[in-house]
Amino acid sequence: MDQAFAFYPILFKRKTSRMKVWLYRVIILFVALAGGSYAFNFVLEALSYESTDNAYIAGTIVPVSAEITGRVVKLHIEDNQRVSAGEILVEINQDDYLKILEEKRDAILRLKAEKKEIEAQIREKHKVLERALANREVVRAEELLARKEEKRYEKLFIQKAVSQSQYDNIQVQWKVVQARSEAVQAAVDEAEVAIMVSEARLKTQTLRIEEAENSRQLAELDVERTLLRAPVPGRVAKKNVDTGKYVHAGQALLAIVKDETWVVANFKETQIRKMTTGQPVELKIDAYPHIKLNGRIESIQPGTGSVFSLLPPENATGNFIKVVQRVPVKIVFDAKKFGDILKPGLSVVAKVDVSGSEASAATMMKLP
């Protein structure tokens, strides 16, 4: 009986050992299956996707600068405020510019009055010319008659039909008429020259008025520029202006960030072989890891980032060290509105679906 009881612990130990062996086998099998599945998915994803964490959100940032010089008298914005296109942002003191504009307007009125005076003078001189022309016609008729009379008396004088004194009187009358004709012609010429001079003055005055009008328009533009308006809709950023500050033309006062954003992903040169425009992209923003966004490739930059840098590499000028280059790829979001979560500069992880696109990419880029 004691021997039977002593056998049970041994049997229990053997069963426990067998259970442990099977448990280990199941665990090993499960680990092997999980590892194989992970390896399969990893290889499949490596063949079907290209990803990079060297990506960021980009957007349009429009600097807003003062267009004139003056002191800021009113501020209509606050930091990070949303504005619409054309909305007034900053008011600059208008007093000096309004005074200049008034002077320009007065100058135009004075020039126009002078122009009217010149036009009146031209009309008067035309009347003088008309009288001179009429006198010239009368004198020419008298001259013609005196010439005929002189010839008739000349024949009579030759025939001894008139005396010498009579013939001399006729000659004197003809010469007097000739002198009057020359004087009238001189008056006509003088009137024509006076008209030409006045018309030249009129043209000059017209040009002066045009210049004054242009100057007035510039003055009006300066007055309008005292109201600094938003060139595009968006949100205010980098505000560097306050009421009472004296600003200069060209001085940067703030920036406006437009709502439109996209992603610039810098892929390695070894990753772009299968990439083409229109391919779907999965985007994950570091700031919002629980949100996954979808997009597509819009374009690929025609050159690596290094060739557009301030100091592009010159491999022929020194020792060469091969470095894998990065090619910027522009990715646009499928959805258009995301509120304010997509801010330029945020880090992004971009994963491009390149499955089945190698042939099409090679054909599009004319690769062998």
ZAMARGU-4260 file (C-alpha; in steps of 0.2 Angstrom, whole numbers, plus 5000, padded with zeros to 4 digits):
<rodrens>
0) 5000/5000/5000 | 5014/5012/5004 | 5022/5008/4988 | 5006/5012/4978 | 5005/5029/4986
5) 5024/5032/4983 | 5020/5029/4964 | 5008/5044/4962 | 5020/5058/4965 | 5031/5051/4951
10) 5017/5049/4939 | 5011/5067/4943 | 5028/5073/4940 | 5029/5064/4923 | 5012/5072/4918
15) 5017/5089/4923 | 5033/5088/4913 | 5024/5082/4897 | 5012/5097/4899 | 5026/5109/4901
20) 5034/5102/4885 | 5018/5104/4875 | 5015/5121/4882 | 5033/5126/4877 | 5029/5119/4860
25) 5013/5128/4858 | 5022/5145/4863 | 5036/5142/4851 | 5024/5138/4837 | 5014/5154/4841
30) 5030/5164/4842 | 5035/5156/4825 | 5019/5160/4817 | 5018/5178/4824 | 5036/5181/4818
35) 5033/5174/4801 | 5017/5184/4799 | 5026/5200/4805 | 5041/5196/4793 | 5028/5193/4779
40) 5019/5209/4782 | 5036/5218/4784 | 5042/5212/4767 | 5025/5215/4759 | 5025/5233/4766
45) 5043/5236/4761 | 5039/5231/4743 | 5022/5241/4742 | 5026/5256/4752 | 5040/5270/4754
50) 5040/5280/4770 | 5050/5294/4778 | 5049/5304/4794 | 5059/5318/4785 | 5043/5327/4781
55) 5034/5343/4787 | 5018/5353/4784 | 5021/5368/4772 | 5010/5382/4768 | 5009/5400/4761
60) 5016/5413/4773 | 5013/5431/4766 | 5024/5444/4774 | 5015/5461/4776 | 5026/5476/4776
65) 5022/5495/4778 | 5021/5504/4761 | 5023/5521/4768 | 5032/5529/4783 | 5023/5536/4798
70) 5017/5533/4816 | 5004/5519/4819 | 4988/5527/4826 | 4977/5511/4827 | 4979/5493/4827
75) 4964/5482/4822 | 4972/5464/4825 | 4979/5453/4839 | 4991/5439/4838 | 4985/5423/4829
80) 4968/5432/4824 | 4959/5427/4808 | 4957/5440/4795 | 4949/5441/4778 | 4957/5448/4762
85) 4955/5467/4761 | 4952/5469/4780 | 4961/5484/4788 | 4975/5478/4799 | 4985/5494/4804
90) 4981/5512/4803 | 4996/5525/4800 | 4994/5543/4803 | 4986/5552/4788 | 4988/5570/4792
95) 5004/5573/4782 | 4998/5563/4767 | 4981/5572/4767 | 4990/5589/4767 | 5001/5584/4752
100) 4985/5577/4743 | 4977/5594/4746 | 4992/5603/4739 | 4992/5592/4723 | 4973/5596/4720
105) 4976/5614/4722 | 4990/5613/4710 | 4979/5604/4697 | 4965/5618/4699 | 4978/5632/4696
110) 4985/5623/4681 | 4968/5620/4674 | 4964/5639/4676 | 4980/5643/4667 | 4975/5631/4653
115) 4959/5640/4651 | 4967/5657/4650 | 4979/5650/4637 | 4964/5643/4627 | 4956/5660/4628
120) 4971/5669/4622 | 4972/5657/4607 | 4954/5660/4603 | 4958/5679/4603 | 4973/5677/4592
125) 4963/5667/4580 | 4951/5682/4579 | 4966/5693/4576 | 4972/5682/4562 | 4955/5682/4554
130) 4955/5701/4554 | 4972/5701/4547 | 4967/5689/4533 | 4952/5699/4529 | 4963/5715/4528
135) 4975/5706/4517 | 4962/5702/4505 | 4956/5720/4504 | 4974/5726/4502 | 4977/5713/4488
140) 4962/5719/4479 | 4968/5737/4481 | 4985/5732/4475 | 4978/5724/4460 | 4968/5739/4455
145) 4983/5751/4459 | 4994/5740/4448 | 4982/5741/4433 | 4980/5759/4436 | 4999/5762/4436
150) 5000/5752/4419 | 4986/5762/4411 | 4994/5778/4416 | 5011/5772/4410 | 5004/5769/4393
155) 4995/5786/4393 | 5011/5794/4399 | 5020/5787/4384 | 5007/5793/4373 | 5009/5811/4381
160) 4990/5810/4386 | 4994/5813/4405 | 5007/5824/4413 | 5022/5818/4423 | 5015/5823/4439
165) 4999/5813/4437 | 5009/5798/4432 | 5020/5800/4447 | 5005/5801/4459 | 4998/5785/4452
170) 5015/5777/4455 | 5016/5783/4473 | 4998/5776/4476 | 5004/5759/4469 | 5019/5759/4480
175) 5009/5764/4495 | 4997/5750/4492 | 5012/5738/4490 | 5019/5744/4507 | 5001/5741/4515
180) 5001/5724/4507 | 5018/5719/4515 | 5012/5726/4532 | 4996/5716/4531 | 5006/5700/4527
185) 5017/5704/4541 | 5002/5705/4553 | 4996/5689/4546 | 5012/5680/4549 | 5014/5688/4567
190) 4996/5682/4571 | 5000/5664/4565 | 5017/5664/4575 | 5007/5670/4590 | 4995/5656/4588
195) 5009/5643/4586 | 5017/5649/4602 | 5001/5649/4612 | 4997/5631/4605 | 5014/5625/4611
200) 5011/5633/4628 | 4994/5624/4628 | 5002/5607/4625 | 5015/5611/4638 | 5002/5615/4650
205) 4992/5599/4646 | 5007/5589/4650 | 5009/5598/4666 | 4991/5594/4671 | 4994/5576/4667
210) 5010/5576/4678 | 5000/5584/4692 | 4986/5572/4690 | 4999/5557/4691 | 5006/5566/4706
215) 4989/5568/4714 | 4985/5549/4711 | 5001/5545/4720 | 4996/5556/4734 | 4979/5547/4735
220) 4988/5531/4734 | 4999/5536/4749 | 4983/5541/4759 | 4976/5524/4755 | 4992/5515/4760
225) 4990/5523/4777 | 4977/5509/4779 | 4987/5493/4779 | 4975/5479/4773 | 4976/5460/4772
230) 4982/5454/4755 | 4976/5437/4758 | 4964/5428/4770 | 4972/5418/4784 | 4978/5420/4802
235) 4990/5434/4809 | 5007/5428/4814 | 5024/5436/4819 | 5016/5452/4824 | 5029/5466/4826
240) 5019/5482/4827 | 5010/5491/4841 | 5000/5508/4842 | 5012/5522/4843 | 5027/5514/4834
245) 5035/5524/4820 | 5037/5512/4805 | 5046/5514/4789 | 5041/5510/4771 | 5046/5491/4768
250) 5047/5487/4786 | 5040/5470/4790 | 5026/5472/4802 | 5017/5454/4802 | 5014/5439/4792
255) 4998/5430/4787 | 4997/5411/4786 | 4985/5405/4773 | 4974/5391/4777 | 4980/5381/4762
260) 4993/5368/4767 | 5002/5353/4760 | 5016/5341/4765 | 5034/5342/4759 | 5042/5324/4761
265) 5060/5322/4758 | 5063/5305/4751 | 5079/5297/4748 | 5085/5295/4730 | 5083/5276/4732
270) 5065/5278/4736 | 5058/5288/4722 | 5060/5275/4708 | 5042/5269/4710 | 5034/5286/4714
275) 5023/5295/4702 | 5010/5309/4703 | 4993/5304/4710 | 4999/5290/4721 | 4990/5288/4737
280) 4999/5293/4753 | 4995/5290/4771 | 5000/5304/4783 | 5003/5304/4801 | 5006/5320/4811
285) 5017/5319/4826 | 5007/5332/4835 | 4991/5322/4833 | 4997/5303/4832 | 4979/5297/4834
290) 4974/5305/4817 | 4978/5298/4800 | 4975/5308/4785 | 4975/5304/4767 | 4984/5313/4753
295) 4991/5310/4736 | 5007/5315/4727 | 5005/5331/4717 | 5023/5334/4711 | 5041/5329/4713
300) 5054/5342/4713 | 5065/5342/4698 | 5081/5341/4708 | 5088/5336/4725 | 5087/5348/4739
305) 5106/5350/4740 | 5107/5358/4722 | 5095/5372/4728 | 5104/5376/4744 | 5113/5392/4747
310) 5130/5383/4744 | 5127/5368/4732 | 5140/5354/4732 | 5154/5354/4720 | 5161/5337/4720
315) 5174/5340/4707 | 5183/5353/4718 | 5189/5341/4732 | 5188/5324/4740 | 5171/5315/4735
320) 5161/5307/4749 | 5145/5299/4743 | 5130/5305/4752 | 5112/5298/4749 | 5102/5313/4742
325) 5085/5318/4747 | 5071/5323/4734 | 5057/5334/4740 | 5040/5327/4735 | 5024/5338/4737
330) 5009/5329/4744 | 4992/5337/4745 | 4978/5332/4756 | 4962/5324/4750 | 4951/5334/4761
335) 4952/5353/4760 | 4947/5358/4777 | 4955/5353/4794 | 4952/5368/4805 | 4967/5375/4813
340) 4976/5358/4816 | 4987/5359/4801 | 5000/5372/4805 | 5016/5374/4794 | 5031/5367/4801
345) 5023/5352/4810 | 5032/5335/4808 | 5024/5322/4797 | 5027/5304/4793 | 5022/5300/4775
350) 5019/5283/4768 | 5017/5281/4749 | 5008/5267/4742 | 5019/5262/4727 | 5012/5244/4724
355) 5011/5240/4706 | 5018/5257/4700 | 5036/5253/4695 | 5032/5249/4677 | 5021/5265/4675
360) 5034/5276/4684 | 5048/5269/4673 | 5037/5272/4657 | 5033/5290/4663 | 5051/5295/4667
365) 5057/5286/4651 | 5068/5275/4661 | 5076/5259/4653
</rodrens>
